[in-house]
């Protein structure tokens, strides 16, 4: 029973949301004409050409002599408020 009530409520809500723009158009709309304007020119398109061949990634992990874990945990232990 509860599912039916919720379904009916959602259908009514959907119908009202779809009808809202039609109901809002009751106000008189007006058009303001500002005259004609001529725009002359050309549209410039960006040109880009990039070629990159396949390459291998050569990465070496840096040697870490000392742990920086203490520096990360230190601000977490202080009271912020």
KAHUTA-V436637 format. One record per pair of residues at least 12 apart in sequence whose C-alpha atoms are under 6 Angstrom apart, sorted by the first residue. I is the first residue (numbers start at 1). J is the second residue. Records with the same first field share a line. If there is no record, write none. Layout:
BEGIN
I=J, J
END
This chain:
BEGIN
none
END
